[in-house]
């Protein structure tokens, strides 16, 4: 008897591409990180590489510039590492007192 492929039951195709961030945009998680990305508008050429690499889906290209939604960004710094024009830098967050 052949073993059944459980991926068929889950609706996931082998080698599938994830086109949307999971539940990141349902939960504000921007307060988790220690660092936040800061966009240097003068360097941004709207290439969209940061959008493709952002695991939380919180970067969009708007009016020919990247826009980062800090409410959902966890500060992983992938966008700043992948940006070919070095238009995104990481800055330490200032924690607010209670």
Secondary structure, DSSP 8 states (H G I E B T S, - for coil): -----HHHHHT--TT----S-SSGGGS--TTS-SEEEEE-TTT-----HHHHH-TT--EEEETTEEEE-TTT-----HHHHH-TT--EEEEE------
